[in-house]
Amino acid sequence: MTATILVVEDERKLRELLREMLEREGHTVISTGLGADALDIARRMLPDLVVLDLGLPDISGEEVA
């Protein structure tokens, strides 16, 4: 079973690594480095899972959750 996963991570290299690993497992990955974008994407795309960094530059991860 594949899932649509939203990765929210402000460190570009880590975000790309997570994307690569999850896609290798067959999942669809949407990613962003900003909390505001994550909220917008989550509302529109309704991902099955969110991998969320708590220390984002614009909005805290706790607030996004």
Protein Blocks (a to p, Z undefined) as FASTA:
>chain_A
ZZddddddfblklmmmmmmmmmmnopacdddfbfklmmmmmmmnopabdcddfbdfkbcf
klmZZ
